[in-house]
Amino acid sequence: MDIEAFTRFFMWCTIINGALLVLWTIMLILAPNLVYRTQSKWFPIPQATFDVVIYSFLGLFKIFFLTFNVVPYVALLIVGHN
């Protein structure tokens, strides 16, 4: 594979995972009770515990998104323009 293929791959990874991150964040902002009710049917935990867990996962996803999608994509853009 050439650098252009890797750049396109990471571009689409960044777009798709960024969209998931934005969707997840919007759902937690606009409908936190709906998310809790839906998830508590499968995993019966208190609301306070759920909030800590879900926001921890959101933060972890954001770190992984930046580390494994955005940074490689930007690096490939920089290397590809030289």
Order of alpha helices (4+ residues) and beta strands (2+ residues): alpha-alpha-alpha-alpha
